[in-house]
Amino acid sequence: MLLKPFYDPEKSYEENYKQGPFGVFADGEVVQTVQSSTLHSYEFLGFKVNSPFGIPAGPLINSKFMRAAFGKGFDICVYKTVRTRVKKSNEWPNILPVKIEGDLTIEKAKKGLITKKEFTEPLAITNSFGNPCFDPKIWQADIVDLINWAKSREGQVVCGMIEGTRWDENFTEQDFLNDWVLAARLMKETGVHVIEANFSCPNEGDKVKGLLCFDIEQSLRIAEAMKKEVGDAPLVIKIPYFENETELRSMVEKMGNVVDGFSAINTIPAAIYDEEGNQALPGGSWRLKSGVCGVPIKWAGLDMVRRLKKLRKEFGYKYTIIGVGGVTTVDDFFEYRDAGADIVMSATGAMWNPYLAQEIKEKLR
């Protein structure tokens, strides 16, 4: 049964930021931290955690959402992607339900998808925010407050997602790299436990494929520069689904001993149309494609976890694998763990089932 989502798709990003979270996340009830005597103790990048489960960057848009997530037992949570300057959200709506039967294969995604009127099970949605950001002074102060609050919650880890940006057409590759380093510096100043870098969103990398992670040499330069900047702070890279095994292998070989972990996957992009065949999301043609998440992309997340595990063993690396994509049930969590995920996260599933972490912990005992 789908409950009221803690991020309300009927409201704008700004309204959610000011008024949210909603539903069970807003009831004020806090799940007591489970002691190690009743639950196994797990490790995440040097931190002891109550469970290897949490919420990735996306729906946790400020410290209010983060606190609510920790309060409901999600032990590893990622603050939504931030930048070095202000950036407005894409026009509302930002989340729509889509029609998909079975898995969203790459072939299906290339043909485009059609929206539907209601959010129903099995959950399949598209989200299009453009990674908005408030002034760094605002998000830094918000995260610092969160860190101070989290000190009283044992076994829980605060992560922060960053994204470098080409702020204008005159930005050079060095300017782009410098913006990533600045974002990493600003995030480290907040005192977060783990920094995550978003290499998986459009229009940030090479001009052909549009994703930074597919420009492997530039990705490596940026990762090395960020790691030098943040020092001992764990650095995780968020990546999408790689169709090409040679590209994935090259990226892992070059970056797997530079960064501390890989989080996979983000979404699967597809053109989104309404029932009349028109572009579903308002704005220019650039907004025709949007990331799809939920149950139909679980196959891709599991596949990436298995491949990352295989490459880790082959190269003798020690990076952490975070499995994301289509986790909506307890069984999904264990399927990811069996595939090789050290940590599992859920965004869409957690949004509509805020009790998911508690349900998983019942099975971990």
Secondary structure as GFF3:
##gff-version 3
##sequence-region A 1 365
A	DSSP	alpha_helix	13	19	.	.	.	ID=ss1
A	DSSP	three_ten_helix	23	26	.	.	.	ID=ss2
A	DSSP	beta_strand	42	44	.	.	.	ID=ss3
A	DSSP	beta_strand	47	49	.	.	.	ID=ss4
A	DSSP	beta_strand	53	55	.	.	.	ID=ss5
A	DSSP	alpha_helix	63	71	.	.	.	ID=ss6
A	DSSP	beta_strand	76	82	.	.	.	ID=ss7
A	DSSP	beta_strand	95	99	.	.	.	ID=ss8
A	DSSP	alpha_helix	106	111	.	.	.	ID=ss9
A	DSSP	beta_strand	113	115	.	.	.	ID=ss10
A	DSSP	beta_strand	124	127	.	.	.	ID=ss11
A	DSSP	alpha_helix	136	150	.	.	.	ID=ss12
A	DSSP	beta_strand	157	162	.	.	.	ID=ss13
A	DSSP	alpha_helix	173	190	.	.	.	ID=ss14
A	DSSP	beta_strand	194	198	.	.	.	ID=ss15
A	DSSP	three_ten_helix	212	214	.	.	.	ID=ss16
A	DSSP	alpha_helix	216	230	.	.	.	ID=ss17
A	DSSP	beta_strand	235	239	.	.	.	ID=ss18
A	DSSP	alpha_helix	245	255	.	.	.	ID=ss19
A	DSSP	beta_strand	261	264	.	.	.	ID=ss20
A	DSSP	beta_strand	268	273	.	.	.	ID=ss21
A	DSSP	three_ten_helix	285	287	.	.	.	ID=ss22
A	DSSP	beta_strand	289	294	.	.	.	ID=ss23
A	DSSP	three_ten_helix	295	297	.	.	.	ID=ss24
A	DSSP	alpha_helix	298	315	.	.	.	ID=ss25
A	DSSP	beta_strand	320	324	.	.	.	ID=ss26
A	DSSP	alpha_helix	330	339	.	.	.	ID=ss27
A	DSSP	beta_strand	343	345	.	.	.	ID=ss28
A	DSSP	alpha_helix	348	352	.	.	.	ID=ss29
A	DSSP	alpha_helix	356	364	.	.	.	ID=ss30
###
